[in-house]
Amino acid sequence: MANHFPIKTLIDLAQNDVDAAAKQLGRAQRERADVQAQLESLVRYRDEYHANFSASAQAGMPAGNWRNFQAFIDTLDAAIEQQRRLLQAATSRVEAAKPEWQRQKQKLGSYEVLEARGQAAEARIAARREQRDADEHAAKILRMRSESLN
């Protein structure tokens, strides 16, 4: 059992690193989803506003209303473009977090393989020991039988 302590400690530390990397990846993915939802909302609002305004403008409207509409659409377009840049940045953070999580997961897997190999080696040693003990016991019984026959 004492032989497993160092590898068990490494596995525990690696698991903590995997958990931290997974949380970071999850945060990045949630942030990206939020930014994506905001972008979709802005685009939908712009399209609805444009459609509503166009429908009401067909009856005719003052030039001032048209300028206000165009200024508002320009503002919405700028907000949409800014949201697209935010989405790009959020996507980059997700893509940067994935390899770190994979690296941490791979490290944990390596330690788990080492632990399994160590356990298998110990099991082989224990099996050999048990076989040797059984052989010695059988030999002892045979000696005792042969001595009692003589």
C-alpha positions as CSV (number, residue, x, y, z in Angstrom):
1,M,0.0,0.0,0.0
2,A,2.9,2.4,0.8
3,N,4.2,1.8,-2.8
4,H,1.0,3.3,-4.1
5,F,1.1,6.5,-2.1
6,P,3.3,8.6,-4.4
7,I,1.4,7.6,-7.6
8,K,-1.9,8.1,-5.7
9,T,-0.8,11.6,-4.8
10,L,0.1,12.3,-8.4
11,I,-3.3,10.9,-9.6
12,D,-5.1,13.1,-7.0
13,L,-3.2,16.2,-8.1
14,A,-3.7,15.4,-11.8
15,Q,-7.4,14.9,-11.1
16,N,-7.5,18.3,-9.5
17,D,-5.8,19.8,-12.6
18,V,-8.3,18.0,-14.9
19,D,-11.2,19.4,-12.8
20,A,-9.8,22.9,-13.0
21,A,-9.2,22.7,-16.7
22,A,-12.7,21.3,-17.2
23,K,-14.2,24.2,-15.2
24,Q,-12.2,26.7,-17.3
25,L,-13.4,25.0,-20.5
26,G,-17.0,25.0,-19.2
27,R,-16.8,28.7,-18.3
28,A,-15.4,29.5,-21.7
29,Q,-18.2,27.5,-23.4
30,R,-20.9,29.1,-21.3
31,E,-19.5,32.6,-22.1
32,R,-19.4,31.8,-25.8
33,A,-23.0,30.6,-25.7
34,D,-24.1,33.7,-23.9
35,V,-22.3,36.0,-26.4
36,Q,-23.8,33.9,-29.3
37,A,-27.3,34.3,-27.8
38,Q,-26.8,38.1,-27.4
39,L,-25.6,38.3,-31.0
40,E,-28.6,36.4,-32.3
41,S,-30.9,38.6,-30.2
42,L,-29.4,41.8,-31.6
43,V,-29.7,40.5,-35.2
44,R,-33.3,39.4,-34.6
45,Y,-34.1,42.8,-33.1
46,R,-32.5,44.6,-36.0
47,D,-34.4,42.5,-38.5
48,E,-37.7,43.0,-36.7
49,Y,-37.2,46.7,-36.3
50,H,-36.2,47.1,-39.9
51,A,-39.3,45.1,-41.1
52,N,-41.6,47.1,-38.8
53,F,-40.2,50.4,-39.9
54,S,-40.3,49.5,-43.6
55,A,-43.9,48.6,-43.3
56,S,-44.8,51.8,-41.6
57,A,-42.6,53.9,-44.0
58,Q,-44.5,52.7,-47.1
59,A,-47.4,55.1,-46.1
60,G,-44.8,57.9,-46.2
61,M,-42.9,59.6,-43.5
62,P,-41.0,62.7,-42.7
63,A,-37.3,62.9,-43.6
64,G,-36.4,63.3,-39.9
65,N,-38.0,60.0,-39.0
66,W,-36.0,58.4,-41.8
67,R,-32.7,59.9,-40.5
68,N,-33.5,58.7,-37.0
69,F,-34.3,55.2,-38.3
70,Q,-31.0,55.1,-40.3
71,A,-29.0,56.3,-37.3
72,F,-30.6,53.7,-35.1
73,I,-30.0,50.9,-37.6
74,D,-26.3,52.1,-37.9
75,T,-26.1,51.9,-34.1
76,L,-27.5,48.4,-34.1
77,D,-25.2,47.4,-36.9
78,A,-22.2,48.7,-34.9
79,A,-23.4,46.7,-31.8
80,I,-23.8,43.6,-33.9
81,E,-20.3,44.0,-35.3
82,Q,-18.9,44.4,-31.8
83,Q,-20.8,41.3,-30.6
84,R,-19.4,39.4,-33.5
85,R,-15.9,40.4,-32.4
86,L,-16.8,39.3,-28.9
87,L,-18.0,36.0,-30.2
88,Q,-14.7,35.5,-32.1
89,A,-12.8,36.2,-28.9
90,A,-15.0,33.8,-26.9
91,T,-14.5,31.1,-29.5
92,S,-10.8,31.6,-29.3
93,R,-10.9,31.2,-25.5
94,V,-12.9,27.9,-26.0
95,E,-10.4,26.7,-28.5
96,A,-7.5,27.6,-26.2
97,A,-9.0,25.8,-23.2
98,K,-9.7,22.5,-25.1
99,P,-6.0,21.5,-25.5
100,E,-5.2,22.3,-21.9
101,W,-8.1,20.1,-20.7
102,Q,-7.0,17.4,-23.1
103,R,-3.4,17.6,-21.9
104,Q,-4.4,17.4,-18.3
105,K,-6.7,14.5,-19.1
106,Q,-3.9,12.7,-20.9
107,K,-1.5,13.3,-17.9
108,L,-4.1,11.8,-15.6
109,G,-4.5,8.8,-17.9
110,S,-0.8,8.2,-17.9
111,Y,-0.6,8.2,-14.1
112,E,-3.6,5.8,-14.0
113,V,-1.8,3.5,-16.5
114,L,1.3,3.5,-14.2
115,E,-0.9,2.8,-11.2
116,A,-2.5,-0.1,-13.0
117,R,0.9,-1.5,-14.1
118,G,2.1,-1.3,-10.5
119,Q,-1.0,-3.1,-9.2
120,A,-0.6,-5.8,-11.8
121,A,3.1,-6.2,-10.9
122,E,2.1,-6.5,-7.2
123,A,-0.6,-9.0,-8.1
124,R,2.0,-11.1,-10.0
125,I,4.4,-11.0,-7.0
126,A,1.6,-11.9,-4.6
127,A,0.5,-14.8,-6.9
128,R,4.0,-16.1,-7.1
129,R,4.3,-15.9,-3.3
130,E,1.1,-17.7,-2.8
131,Q,2.1,-20.4,-5.3
132,R,5.5,-20.8,-3.5
133,D,3.8,-21.0,-0.2
134,A,1.3,-23.6,-1.6
135,D,4.2,-25.6,-3.1
136,E,6.1,-25.5,0.2
137,H,3.1,-26.6,2.1
138,A,2.5,-29.5,-0.3
139,A,6.1,-30.5,-0.1
140,K,5.9,-30.4,3.7
141,I,2.8,-32.6,3.7
142,L,4.5,-35.1,1.3
143,R,7.6,-35.2,3.6
144,M,5.4,-35.8,6.6
145,R,3.6,-38.6,4.8
146,S,6.8,-40.3,3.6
147,E,8.3,-40.0,7.1
148,S,5.2,-41.6,8.7
149,L,5.3,-44.4,6.2
150,N,8.9,-45.2,7.1
